[in-house]
Amino acid sequence: MKTCPSCNGRNDDSASECIDCKTKFDSQPSSNSNLLIIGLVLAVIGIGLMLYGNSQNNNIGAQLTSLFGSGQSNPGTPWMIFGGVVIGIGAILVLVKLAKK
């Protein structure tokens, strides 16, 4: 069953217009139909990147380098920043999809 976006009337799946208010249905699915899935996948990937960056900053090599000051002290920070950006993009896509619902 299709639900009319204008009047919430119930229509047959094959209907081209609402039987109650005559609103035309799109013949093709919306171009943003996968935004929710893509946004959630990006958010999960971003969380994974942030966790990886955190583990890089907390490994024994990073701690020793930081302690003796002979090089890069936070090797995981770029991963954490990139993960945060990916989470932000995913969240925007999810919000756009939910706003158009």
Backbone torsions as a table, in degrees:
resi	resn	phi	psi	omega
1	MET	NA	134.1	173.7
2	LYS	-92.4	141.7	174.1
3	THR	-107.0	129.5	-179.4
4	CYS	-68.4	130.4	178.6
5	PRO	-70.2	-19.2	-177.9
6	SER	-88.3	-48.9	-173.6
7	CYS	-117.0	-1.0	-177.6
8	ASN	63.3	20.7	176.1
9	GLY	-70.9	150.1	-179.9
10	ARG	-94.0	133.4	-176.2
11	ASN	-134.0	159.9	175.7
12	ASP	-65.0	149.9	-179.7
13	ASP	-59.2	-29.2	-177.4
14	SER	-89.1	0.0	-177.5
15	ALA	-67.2	141.1	177.6
16	SER	-98.3	-14.0	176.2
17	GLU	-149.6	158.7	-179.4
18	CYS	-69.0	135.8	180.0
19	ILE	-74.1	-18.9	-178.5
20	ASP	-90.8	-51.1	-173.3
21	CYS	-113.2	-0.9	177.3
22	LYS	65.8	20.5	174.9
23	THR	-68.8	132.1	179.4
24	LYS	-74.7	139.7	175.2
25	PHE	-93.8	146.3	174.7
26	ASP	-65.2	135.8	178.7
27	SER	-77.9	-23.0	179.1
28	GLN	-114.9	146.9	177.5
29	PRO	-63.8	155.0	-179.9
30	SER	-61.4	146.5	-178.7
31	SER	-68.9	-16.0	-179.6
32	ASN	-99.6	21.4	-175.9
33	SER	-66.7	-22.1	-179.5
34	ASN	-104.1	6.2	-177.6
35	LEU	-61.3	-38.2	-179.4
36	LEU	-63.6	-46.4	-179.6
37	ILE	-64.8	-46.8	-179.7
38	ILE	-62.0	-43.0	179.5
39	GLY	-61.9	-42.6	179.2
40	LEU	-67.3	-39.9	178.0
41	VAL	-63.4	-43.4	178.0
42	LEU	-62.7	-38.8	178.7
43	ALA	-63.6	-41.7	178.8
44	VAL	-65.6	-42.9	177.8
45	ILE	-61.8	-42.7	179.0
46	GLY	-61.8	-41.1	177.0
47	ILE	-62.8	-42.2	177.7
48	GLY	-61.0	-42.2	178.3
49	LEU	-63.8	-40.5	179.0
50	MET	-66.2	-40.0	178.0
51	LEU	-65.7	-39.6	177.7
52	TYR	-62.8	-45.1	178.2
53	GLY	-61.3	-40.5	177.7
54	ASN	-63.1	-41.2	179.4
55	SER	-66.9	-33.5	177.3
56	GLN	-67.7	-36.8	178.9
57	ASN	-72.6	-24.9	-174.7
58	ASN	-103.7	7.0	178.3
59	ASN	-77.0	165.0	-173.9
60	ILE	-64.8	-34.5	179.0
61	GLY	-63.6	-43.9	178.9
62	ALA	-65.6	-37.7	179.9
63	GLN	-67.0	-42.0	179.0
64	LEU	-67.2	-40.3	177.7
65	THR	-61.5	-42.2	178.6
66	SER	-65.7	-40.3	-178.3
67	LEU	-63.9	-44.9	-176.3
68	PHE	-93.5	-5.4	173.4
69	GLY	61.5	34.7	-176.8
70	SER	-105.8	21.2	179.7
71	GLY	171.6	-153.6	-177.2
72	GLN	-67.6	125.5	-174.8
73	SER	-94.4	-22.3	-177.5
74	ASN	-132.2	75.9	-176.2
75	PRO	-67.9	-19.4	-177.8
76	GLY	-90.7	-8.2	-176.6
77	THR	-59.1	-43.9	177.0
78	PRO	-60.1	-36.1	177.5
79	TRP	-65.1	-39.1	-180.0
80	MET	-68.1	-39.9	177.9
81	ILE	-65.1	-46.5	179.0
82	PHE	-61.7	-41.0	177.5
83	GLY	-61.1	-40.7	177.8
84	GLY	-64.6	-38.4	177.7
85	VAL	-65.5	-42.7	-180.0
86	VAL	-65.0	-40.4	176.2
87	ILE	-61.3	-42.7	179.2
88	GLY	-61.3	-42.8	178.2
89	ILE	-64.1	-43.6	178.2
90	GLY	-60.7	-42.4	179.6
91	ALA	-64.3	-40.0	177.9
92	ILE	-62.5	-43.8	179.2
93	LEU	-62.5	-41.6	178.5
94	VAL	-63.5	-44.1	-179.8
95	LEU	-64.8	-38.8	177.9
96	VAL	-63.1	-43.6	179.7
97	LYS	-63.6	-44.4	-178.9
98	LEU	-67.9	-32.5	179.0
99	ALA	-69.5	-30.7	-179.0
100	LYS	-87.5	-2.9	-177.6
101	LYS	-72.0	NA	NA
